[in-house]
Amino acid sequence: MFIFIGKVLYSFIWLFLLFNLIHPYPKPANVVANVGLIAFAVTHGLQAFMLNSTMTNQEKQQDKFKVLRLFLFGIFESLSWKDKK
């Protein structure tokens, strides 16, 4: 349940940060949202890159969206892998 709530929260955070690109917020909030988006994209991108570089070709074929889910949900996605085992 905690993992599901975390994934929903991350989805809302991504939507909040991406909405700033379409309809910019007032000046101080705009800067904070841009910095947050950059920080989210860089940290989650590094996590996805590290996962992709450690996966074999067979693992990539079995689950094509694993890296994308890690990029979107970060630590909560990796915690859900632990729960499934």
N, C-alpha and C positions, 0 to 999 in steps of 0.2 A: 504494500500500500504506500509506503514511504517513497519507493522508487517511482511509482506512477505519479504521485503528487509532484515529485521533483521534475519529471519529464514534462508535465503540464506547465509547471512554473517556468521551466526553460523555454517552452514554446511561447509563452506570453512575453518573456523577456526578449526573445528574438523578434517577435512581432512588434513590440514597442520600439526596439532599436531600428528595425528596418522601416517602420512607418516614418521615422524621422527623415529618411532619404526622400520619401515621396512628398510629405508635408512637414517641412521643418518646424520644430518647436521654437518658442521665443529664445532669444540670444543665450542666456546662461545654460538652459536645458539642452539647447542644440549642441553645444560644445561637449557637455557631459555625455550625451547620447552618442555622439561621434566617437569619442574616446572609448566608451563602453563597447561600441560595435567593433572597433579596431581590436580591442583587447580580447573580446569574445572570438573574433575570427582568427586571430593569431594563435591563441591558446588551443582552441578546438581544432584548428588546422594542423598544428603541430602534433596533437594527439592522433588525428586521423592519418597524418603522414607516417608517424611511427608505427601505427597498427598496419598500414598498408605495406610498409617496407618489411615487416616481420611475417606477413602471411605468405604461404606458398600459393602456387597457381591453383592447386586443387581447392584450397580453402577459399580463394577468391571466386572460383566457379560455383562453389556450394552456396555461398551467401554473398550476393553481389551488392547488397545495400548495407552491409555491416559497417563499412567505413563511413558512409553517409549518416547512418544513425549515430555513430560515435561523434561525428562532427556536430550534429544538431543537439544531442542530449548530453554529451560530455561524460562526466563521471557516473551519472545515473545509468547510462547504457552499459558501462562496464560492470557496474554493480548488479544489473539485471542478468548479465552472463554468469556471475557468481551464484545468483539465486537459482538459475536454471540447472546448474550442476548439482 
